[in-house]
Amino acid sequence: MSDYRGVPVVDPVQDRRTAVTQPGSRMARRQAAAAPPPDDRPARGHRSGGGNGEKTKMRVLAWVSVGLTGVMVAGTLTAYAAFRDSLGNINQKSVKEDIINPRPPATGALNVLLVGSDTRAGAGNAKYGQALARQADAGGKRTDTIILMHISPNRDKAQLISFPRDSLVQIPKCKNETTKQEMPARRDMINSAYNSGGIACTISTIETLTGIRINHFVEVNFSGFKNIVDALGGIEICLKTAVNDKASKLVLPAGKSRLDGEKALGYVRLRHYGDGSDIQRIKRQQIFLSKVVAKATSTELLTDVGRLREFVAAAGKSVTMDPELANDTEELINIAMSAKEMTANGVKFITVPWGPAPDDPNRVVWKEPDATELFKAIRTDTEVATPEPTANNQPKAAAVKPQQVRVQVLNGTKTFGKAREVADQLAKEGYNVVSLGNYAPPGGASLAKSEIHYTKTDTASAHAVKLGGAVLPKPQAASGKVRATNVQPYTPAAGTTTATTAGAAVKGTPVIQLVVGEDFDSVKVTELPDSVKNNSITASEQKNVCT
């Protein structure tokens, strides 16, 4: 039996994330896209200066288009039962047979990958580029935007996670979208996965990097953007200063303006405003999307049958979905009914924490371990919360704070350092880990499934329920303690805070035993790093924000 003593714990998800390369100009990337992988990497350039501003001015459009599509998926499907004929026009694409990498397990949450294609192919799209953009397939394609829409198991809140398009990551092996030949893994910009492998390769890339199962996908192109904005009756924005920008063909006064689809298109293309940075532009786009969410979930829209029908029809014609989503009436209605509970208050926009790449400030790297913590929080948001029993005056588990739960972590496997690994995760979430040790199951084999053991008291039971809700998969519970060996006090890892604040467990509080089995996956992440919180906005708080 292995002991508890610590060894470095390497998160395989974190290991798969790496730095990112600089974006280069838009047309340079299109020219590079014409070559077969792995030589389809975008030409290197710089973001500022010269003619690159004109060449890259459309790169933000798909980001907003995708966000609008997310609104359709999470909000307008409330009307699906009444307007299913309008949604019958949704374009469909089956890709699951082209996903050739192992996939993470599905959970109770709903994860929809939203992508905005920068291809100029298709009606209404070619005019948004230069000569190369008007060639067949618009000179290649990439996902200017990649957003993971995570809807909680309770279907009462949504988080939209934006992946910086300039992120250089490990692209896994994928099938070429056209030839169906397998392409080797490579390190490249995250949006290049879409160029050669299409949406299937993009799904595999996100799943491999995050460990999150993608249930469905939605694609949108440029022309759908204006249709959806117009169907919403326009979006009101507020500018700190007036705009007269020839590049985006946008003229607006300072203060509030209501934008129709055409003006909204210019607004999201706007580059020469503020400090001109991508960060400031992304923030403007998130605020814009927040206003879209608020309007799409408002009573004003949902109770106006004519406008709602127009919106659903416009959204349906503007997107491509997997047939599993587009044709699954039960799933669509399930989303629809749950979306009634989802208001702007429950929608949050988050950008994956990042910083400039050490070898190239024009590209970015994901900030670690913060990005890993974000993905863990999404991955572990898997259980539907239910009220705990209160018979015999038993306290509700929800009323018990993590700091009040004293835990002894025992390694029931043959993996060296497993107790330390789990204890550090629990301590990071605020649980009061008091000791580590080992447990030898009968017969000498590893314990197959994790277990929680506690004394037969009401308090211990409530604390055991609280702890059980924090561990995935949920451990089996049993009253009565097991015999621990090699027990020693727990010393937290460097930088880990433990339960020392008000409300923490006190002497005499029962100690709950967590015996770690082979099935242990992770401790649910509820406390996110400041870098994640600082890169998040809540839709309901953006109503009167001027950019």
Secondary structure, 3 states (H helix, E strand, C coil): CCCCCCCCCCCHHHHCCCCCCCCCCHHHHHHHHCCCCCCCCCCCCCCCCCCHHHHCCCCCHHHHHHHHHHHHHHCHHHHHHHHHHHHCCCEECCCHHHCCCCCCCCCCCEEEEEEEECCCCCCCCHHHCCHHHHCHHHHCCCEEEEEEEEECCCCCCEEEEECCCCEEEEECCEECCCCCCEECCEEEECCHHHHHHHHHHHHHHHHHHHCCCCCEEEEECHHHHHHHHHHCCCEEEEECCCEEECCCCEEECCEEEEECHHHHHHHHHCCCCCCCCHHHHHHHHHHHHHHHHHHHCCHHHHCCHHHHHHHHHHHHHCEEECHHHHCCHHHHHHHHHHHCCCCHHHEEEEECCEEEECCEEEEEEECCCHHHHHHHHHHCCCCCCCCCCCHHHCCCHHHCCHHHCEEEEEECCCCCCHHHHHHHHHHHCCCEEEEEEECCCHHHCCCCCCEEEECCCHHHHHHHHHHHCCEECCCEEEECCCCCEEEEECCCCCCCCCCCCCCCCCCCCCEEEEEECCCCCEECCCCCCHHHHCCEEEHHHCCCCCC
